Amino acid sequence: MQTAAVVQRKMFTIRFSEEESARLDAVAEHYALTAAGVLRMLVKREHDALSAKAPQPATKAKKGAKTKR
């Protein structure tokens, strides 16, 4: 788990409309998380999705391996 020093490094202040706030509360209740926990979950989920779509670095062929020409 993160220490207080790490957590305090970046703090965001966000203003939600009543509708957005109600949505966030509903999602938080569904997952039994705080609003901050929901935001962390969603950011991680999107980051993981983007990472999966990112092109993977090419690997070198092993010495003596046949290559397509």
N, C-alpha and C positions, 0 to 999 in steps of 0.2 A: 504494500500500500504506500501511497505517497506521504511524505512528511509535510508538516505545516510549512516549512521553508519553501519547498518546491511548489506547493499549492498556491502560496501567496505571490509567487512570481508573476503570474498573469491573472488579472481579475477583469471580468467584463461586466459592464452594466448594460442591460438590455431593457428597453421599454416595449411591452407587449400591449396590444389592444385587448379589450375585454374578451373578444372572440379567440384571439391567439392564446391568451392566458387560460381560458377555459379548455382549449384543446390540449395545452401543455399539462394542465392539471389532470385531465382525463387519461392521457398517456402515462403520466407519472403514477397515477393510481393503478392503472392496469398492470404495470411492471413492478409495482411496489418500490418505486424509486423516488428520490427528490427530483425537483425540476433540473437541478444541476446534473444529476445522474442520467436523466433522460437526454440532455444535451450531449453529455460525454458519450453515451451509447450511440446516438445518431451520428456524431462526428466520426467515431471509430468505425461504424458500419459503412459510412460513405467512403472513408479513407481506404478501408479494406477492399471495397468494390472498385475504387479507382486503381488501387495497386494491382488488383487481379487483371485489369484491362491494359495495364502498362506493358509495353513491349519488353520481353525478357532479353537480357544481354546474350549475345551469341556465345556459344562455347567453342573452344578450339577442338578441332578433330584430333583424335589420338594418333600418335606416330604410327604410320603404317596402315591407317584406316583408309578404306576406299572412299573416294568422294565422287559425287555425281558431276558429270561434265556435259 
